[in-house]
Amino acid sequence: MTFPDDFPITHRWPPQHPDRLQLYSFPTPNGVKASIMLEETGLPYEAHKITLSDADVKSAEFLSLNPNNKIPAIIDPDGPGGQPLALFESGAILIYLGEKTGQLLPTDPAARYQAIQWLMFQMGGVGPLFGQLGFFYKFAGSEIEDPRPRERYINEARRLLNVVETALEGRDWIAGDYSIADIALAPWLRALDFYGARDVVGWADHPRCVAYLDRFLDRPAVQRGLNIPPRD
Ligand SMILES: N[C@@H](CCC(=O)N[C@@H](CS)C(=O)NCC(=O)O)C(=O)O
């Protein structure tokens, strides 16, 4: 496989710098994980805006990269063995970039598995559950009369927030040192504000989570990554 010739996504989103890592994304809580990680590591990359409209994420060109029609996705023209590597799923992208750059993924085995553990906690718990909370509390699902789905996701979000609050006792970052686990988790804590759901999950009663998110948002690379690619 050669890049860009063997990658149909480039027909619609052509690279200006084919030697650089290509990011296909939109600044949502999942999308910014990849852009923040790229900003933190300093790896040269080129960002392409893929909106969440069907015309983009369900286009044949994007599906050729991610058959699951979701951002973010990347192509590294200089992947393992010098071959191009295409990758989707933000957790896999974070692990890959951590390993490629030797940054933000500890090399000590115990610390490494702690970081991966919290990354998985976000991928399998916080992300899907908070996402459903957003749907049932703010978006189309908020019009559904049956209160049970809404209550279910509010209660689960509260429970998950308590888990994070407890885990942050005596530490600045979720797995000890700043890592890919924080880049996965903190954007989802931030999303509670976007969903207008802070009060309903008792955000202010979680002072360690509040301080943790402030600490994350204070990082210059995070501020840059939150707006890549620009929405407009
Ligand atoms: N598990 C995936 C989830 C990605 C995801 O849900 N992306 C959303 C935006 S935050 C998306 O692309 N939605 C478009 C769609 O579902 O049509 C990951 O972590 O990469």
The ligand as a MOL file (V3000), in Angstrom:
LIG
                    3D

  0  0  0     0  0            999 V3000
M  V30 BEGIN CTAB
M  V30 COUNTS 20 19 0 0 0
M  V30 BEGIN ATOM
M  V30 1 N -15.6840 4.7740 19.9090 0
M  V30 2 C -15.4790 5.8170 18.9220 0
M  V30 3 C -16.6160 6.7890 19.0000 0
M  V30 4 C -16.4570 7.9360 18.0060 0
M  V30 5 C -17.7260 8.7620 17.9040 0
M  V30 6 O -18.7560 8.4600 18.5170 0
M  V30 7 N -17.6490 9.8150 17.0750 0
M  V30 8 C -18.8190 10.6450 16.8510 0
M  V30 9 C -18.4970 12.1040 17.1770 0
M  V30 10 S -18.0260 12.3100 18.8780 0
M  V30 11 C -19.2170 10.5630 15.3870 0
M  V30 12 O -18.3700 10.5330 14.5230 0
M  V30 13 N -20.5210 10.5050 15.0870 0
M  V30 14 C -21.0280 10.4980 13.7360 0
M  V30 15 C -22.0920 9.4510 13.5100 0
M  V30 16 O -22.2970 8.6230 14.3970 0
M  V30 17 O -22.7120 9.4810 12.4540 0
M  V30 18 C -14.1460 6.5140 19.1910 0
M  V30 19 O -13.8110 6.6800 20.3690 0
M  V30 20 O -13.4380 6.8700 18.2290 0
M  V30 END ATOM
M  V30 BEGIN BOND
M  V30 1 1 1 2
M  V30 2 1 2 3
M  V30 3 1 2 18
M  V30 4 1 3 4
M  V30 5 1 4 5
M  V30 6 2 5 6
M  V30 7 1 5 7
M  V30 8 1 7 8
M  V30 9 1 8 9
M  V30 10 1 8 11
M  V30 11 1 9 10
M  V30 12 2 11 12
M  V30 13 1 11 13
M  V30 14 1 13 14
M  V30 15 1 14 15
M  V30 16 2 15 16
M  V30 17 1 15 17
M  V30 18 2 18 19
M  V30 19 1 18 20
M  V30 END BOND
M  V30 END CTAB
M  END
